[in-house]
Amino acid sequence: MGDTGGGGLGRFPAGARRWSVARQLLALQAGIVVALVVAGAAFGYLDARRAADARARATVMVVATTLADTADVRAALARPEPSASLQPLAERVRAGTGVDFITIMSPAGVRYTHPHPDEIGHRFLGNTRRALAGRSFTETYTGTLGPSVRAVVPVFDGAHRVVALVAVGITARAISADLRGRILVLIAITVAVLAAGFAGSYLISRRLRRQTRGVAPDELRGMFDYYRAILHAVREGLVLVGRDDRIVLCNDAAFELLGLASDPRGRAAGALGLPAELTEALVSAGARSDEIHVGDSRVLVVNTSPVLSRGRPMGQVVTLRDHTELQELAGRLDTAQGFAEALRAQAHEASNRLHAVVSLVEIGRAEQAVEFATAELATAQRLTDRVVGAVTEPLLAMLLLGKLATAAERGVDLVVAEGTAVDGIEGAVEPRDLATVVGNLIDNAVDAALDGSGPPRVEVSARTEDGELVIEVADTGRGVPPEDVPEMFRRGWSTKAGGPGAGRGLGLALVGQAVRRHGGTIDVRHDGGAVFTVRLPLNGSGP
């Protein structure tokens, strides 16, 4: 079973063409990627802005504190014209630190320094109350240079009195310029993440589209519902086995045909307790067609086909058909054909004897003709009376009579042993199973006797003993090697037409099935040939 195109999945009428699973997933993933990237970019921007503001506040505080603690500042404040010394100092520090302004002022707020010299002597625009109280602080305030982040730090003399204030600031324009550089990096990262996200989503969507073959979700759901209904409705068993030999799917019919006690999905085929031949068929990598498998209670026809995806094995599809009823009908037909063959053989033998009688009459030996006919009739009647008298089961009696005639025609001496007595088994053993066991064992014994080196002879006995029906069939063939006994009641075992596994060997497998169904046993031993002993419980102890 190879890989097929998308049309092989089937389509369901759905009106306007709906988006496939892959396309819907692509749209969903794209939406999620955009939302996450935009949210990440927003958080990144806010974090960068907060970091820039914090960095500006830390910078102005450090510069202001350092400058306020400088001895040159305190020395200049002690002079009559502090601005003459402080203005050059402030400008050198401003240029070296990259801040936008440094203003040193008197406690009254009169500026000693300013980036614009014409502002010297004017009052400082901003809050100074906390600095006058001896505490340093930062704030955002709009002064002569516009909005700025500034730090105001007090300058103390030797008696720890506030003798001046130092204000250092960075304008909002400078902070925004620094932030813009970081935003450009953030935008580049955002675009790269979006591109990677879209590319990944597209690749995932493309792979999913190949795997789902472009099917829309409602179509996929509809197909699943239809397929599930079909799987449970068909009478044939269907089993899907994965590449790891585990059961992937098992429909109701297969569950019943295999006689499983629990859901097998996910379990290894070898752990289901099935016969070895059937397990081997389930996990076989090659195709199998119409194989007959005999179980304890059913005869199954098994077909397997490998599943390939792009040339790679994915597992097996196994179909099972119940062949039990057909096999039973075939068995009945074989029995009827056996009876017909026995009648034909008897008719042939009777024709020969009739010719002998006619010939004797024609040559004037009527008395000898009468004696010959009477003797033959008495012999046949004694054989019939003996079989019918010993075996009260009509089907078994007729089967034995038929096999006697057929064996005689083939040149095999088939003997019903002395002591054969079967009575009171009605209802204890199914007649069809009895015919299966006895008929196949006799057929097998006749074939074996003809293949032997001595005179072909088969002896059959049947008796009830200790609540069991004991059937024994012995032949003068070559016997069965002890190592073959465990295998001979499995499908395919045979010594004919090329040996075991040559496409034969169903008869003994059916014997084994019938015996197991009744809870009986089969014993095979060598005594000048093969001797098969079957014991079937008569007290209902079988399953």
BELCORCOR-V105905 format. One record per helix or strand of 2 or more residues. SS is the DSSP state (2 for helix, 1 for strand). FROM is the first residue (numbers start at 1). TO is the last residue. Records with the same first field share a line. If there is no record, write none. Layout:
SS = FROM-TO, FROM-TO
This chain:
2 = 6-9, 21-68, 71-77, 82-97, 117-119, 129-132, 172-212, 217-233, 252-257, 269-271, 276-283, 324-362, 366-390, 394-409, 431-450, 482-487, 506-517
1 = 101-105, 110-111, 137-143, 146-156, 162-171, 237-242, 246-250, 288-294, 299-309, 312-322, 413-416, 421-422, 457-465, 468-475, 521-526, 530-537
